[in-house]
Amino acid sequence: MKTIATLLAVAALALAANPADAKGCLKGAAVGGVAGHYAGHHGVLGAIAGCAYGRHHAREQARQQQHDAPAAQPNQPPAGQEKL
């Protein structure tokens, strides 16, 4: 009975979940999993922490790139489409 309830719960969560933006998570999870494994056989906890840090780092980089990008000037035509 527990197996059926578990399978139904997993199926419900899988159908309700939105697709995740995994940018930074996979790399962080791999590094965190290895570090957690060697630091006391806590690979899963290390992978979770690494994923969280990887996502945070990717967001910070995206914000920095967005901040550094020059703002488009409203009166300027797009590059390559200047008036002749």
RARA-V576170 format. One record per run of one state. SS is the DSSP state (helix for helix, strand for strand, loop for the rest). FROM is the first residue (numbers start at 1). TO is the last residue. If there is no record, write none. Layout:
SS FROM TO
SS FROM TO
This chain:
loop 1 1
helix 2 16
loop 17 24
helix 25 38
loop 39 42
helix 43 68
loop 69 84
